[in-house]
């Protein structure tokens, strides 16, 4: 017996999330830990649920996620991106709704590199006239 499974990869900064959607009752496991324990703040938990709430699928799918790299906030946004992609794979009619909410767009912002002769990316050493 094979179970239906939909896959989506989500990315943000250096975080990469592999999201597996399976028909179910709304259970969410992130790195084999319930998502309430993995993501401590309500903001992070809300980010993960956004695509499911927008498409009214919060009780129709179980989420199995492996996420690595970055911090918790970057990981939460990466999971949201992966969930949105997996939902489109499950039902292509949801694409327009998710695209309008910008959940299918990968956030391109990254940390700017430090330049030589400076203490940071844009910070300069203090100027001294005398």
Buried (B, 14 or more C-beta within 10 A) or exposed (E): EEEEBBEBBBBBBBBBBBBBBBEBEEEBBBEEEEBEEBBEEEEBBEBBBBBBEBBEBBEBBBBBBBBEBBEBBBBBBBBBBBBBBBBBBBEEEBBEBBEEBEBBEEEEEEEEEEEEEEEEEEEEEEEEEE
